[in-house]
């Protein structure tokens, strides 16, 4: 099996795939790529199976070498890419030749960049996924310089495209749809009004578990504790004191604070790219 | 059954991939969990009990939330819990650091605290916090104690603890704020096992003192 050698890691580089399924009732969440759409695209660009693991590099600055010639794609937060002595572009596929070092710069926008290698990068599979769950501490431990990873031979057909047009990853301000519930009835009309009309700011307290948001207070209609209940990716949870949290890939499986609304899954991908300081407006809606 | 059935629970929306069934009590949660699992509804990927709720999640590549809602409305709670009569006896060394504090808080003697903890069967209400961390309910109400004022940075795996109406066994080393009564040598979490957690929601747990 051919190898990928990690030469440098910036803030954080993790192996992430589509995550674990069917274990939430035992306290094991899904985890997986924080921005699933970008991870899926990287796999498609190199003709990988959709469940292949990619490297999720937070704030870029990753470097790795390949032993043999392989097809590579980089998606998500846009970065400058150097492959051997050539420059490459994001959202394309390119060949890294035997011995080439691929170096990612810092993102010009967004947080998380995905690297797919044709065949799939092999890490430590735990409970059906190689993804590192930062909260449960399961899966392939965070990558470090010097790590040597196998590249599997499990690709599908050769990809029909080598370039994908992609909407800009990050904007200083954007709106997210929010389906109200399951516990919007715990909040005052004033809270629901503020939620719909005021903007929230992504704080520096943001990781794969969730994003704490600075913004207006969301007063409650009732006091008391909520009996712990299942929580989904995209849930906007409002603690008694403290800031609302939008849960991402490594969020808890159950929680005891009311969830005022849930961002649809495609919106969560976008939130996972929001850098601290980004302004988010919610567009609350109800089902007919 | 039609929507007039007393069994029909309130369905609360949870985004585009899940519904939350709002139920009255934890036994009913496990009967609904059994019904949803047995029905093998298309696309259902997670069935997650809470204390009085059941979260049902779908894979959006297979189905959508509207179909799930229609499917759930056709179901009734199963007469049995998903775990049937699954029962685990957990042997505990009552040597926990907070045993005296729990005795003081409850006004019981240490011997009475142990007798209360072992005196009733508990049931796994739901899991969370960490892989394999089960929230047990149904204990002696005299054992209700607040969490510690300050969490411990490191609670060893196997620690047996209480907080609020719950008891639990820390499956792995982790931070924790519950009051520690003792420890068990029983291994409750093994990521290589299937299933990885010994204590599943709905299962009955009986604590037994060992010396």
Interface residues (C-beta under 8 A of the other chain):
Chain A: X21 X22 X23 X24 X25 X26 X27 X28 X126 X127 X136 X138 X179 X180 X181 X182 X183 X227 X228 X229 X230 X231 X232 X234 X235 X252 X253 X254 X255 X259 X262 X263 X264 X265 X286 X287
Chain B: X12 X13 X14 X15 X16 X17 X18 X20 X22 X33 X45 X46 X47 X48 X49 X50 X51 X52 X53 X54 X55 X57 X59 X60 X126 X127 X128 X129 X130 X131 X132 X133 X134 X135 X191 X195 X196 X197 X200 X201
